[in-house]
Amino acid sequence: MEVNNKLIIRERFDWNLDDTNISPTKFAERFCAEMGLPESNVENMKNQIITQVKSNILKLIPDNRSHREEHKSSEASNKIL
């Protein structure tokens, strides 16, 4: 995350999807407050957390189209045999 066109923050952490005690918004608010960052950074940080979590979830879900095509191909192979 870029702050005031001067500082770039790179942080890596695990986000527990099962933990409902903290939201991306609350996390961003606390992080910015603890780091002494302006509140104007909260929305950007929250959006980045949400975007990255969604992206990682989608990586875990197999592509249904390719799975269906593999299944059809497998069925066709079985019919030939």
ABEGO torsion letter per residue (X at the ends): XBBGGABBBBBBBBBBAABAABBAAAAAAAAAAAAGBBAAAAAAAAAAAAAAAAAAAAAABBBAAAAAAAAAAAAAAAAAX
